[in-house]
Amino acid sequence: MALRPGHEAVVRVAVATLWSRPEAVRPVDAPALARRTDIPGWVSGLTAEQRVGDCVLSQLLLGERVLVEEVRPDGWARLIAVEQPAARLDPRGYPGWLPVDQLTEPADAVAPHPALVVAATTTTLHATPGGPVVLPGVVLGTRLAGAGPVRAGWRPVRVAGHDGPLWVADAEVTVAPTGSPRPTEVLAVASRLRDVVYLWGGVSAYGIDCSGLVHLAWRRFGVRLPRDAGDQAAATSPVPLGDERPGDLYFFARPGRPVHHIGIVTTRPGGDRRMLHACYTQRRVLEEALPAERAATLVGVHRVLR
């Protein structure tokens, strides 16, 4: 497609990686740059140190909207990820760079069918019910536009960049919720990502960081929290330490420094403080009691109020 600055586009791959700049990509990043991305293959090919480089800013899911700012002749687009609030960086959303081939024009609006969201950790989209795979690696929290009734356990969905419907297993999607989820429901979704590897900027079931885990878990329920931990702190409501409940959020900062880490509370008031988080030092998502070094930097507990 011919992207135009000032116009919206949408992500056409299962998971697109948002880069700090085109020149920051490394040879090992090729699977994440392709027209048909291979995010699990990319993440598995990275060393532990390569997974925490600052070249990756965030990730965008299939169908996510962006505002195009600039298109370069070498096939890169500078854009704003408008569905990932980032007030400290840009009031419109998260800025960064994507390959043009991973974007397409938004789909035209059609007669309404139930909006769907991927409830499985990962799923695939097929050309026909149970037929050839068109889009592998579609992840939890991805929004899909319903395109008709269920047929033999398969749902048709509309995907931008594809002329006809694609098909997803009905058991792996659910009607997109419209009400406010219970924090424990969000915690249950986040807990399914336990042992996913730590990936700086990651927002998927293949690799994720601390604020990405929180963003994605709430996104599954249609709640658009900011992308970064500091903005998440600003967008949520503090509660007194000692009154935290499962599903609340712990925030961490060193003296005189901004918030640098976030975790999801897993224990009830009165017990030892525990959290589920994407841990930089252990390079994976885990649930644990707060180690001494974490407890020393705990600056507050917040609640998502809707």
Protein Blocks (a to p, Z undefined) as FASTA:
>chain_A
ZZdehiacddfbfbdcddfbfklpcfklmmmmmmbdcfklmmmmpcfklmmcckbfbdcd
ehiacddfbdcfkopacdddfklccfklomnbccddddfklgccdddddddddddddfbf
bdcddfbehiacfbghiaehiacddfbdceehiacdddehiabacdddfklgccddfbdc
dfklmmmmmmmmgoiacdehiacfkbccfklmmmmmmmmnopacdfbfklmmmmpccdde
hiacehiacddddehiacfbdcddfbdehiacddddddfklopacdddddfklmmmogbd
cdddZZ
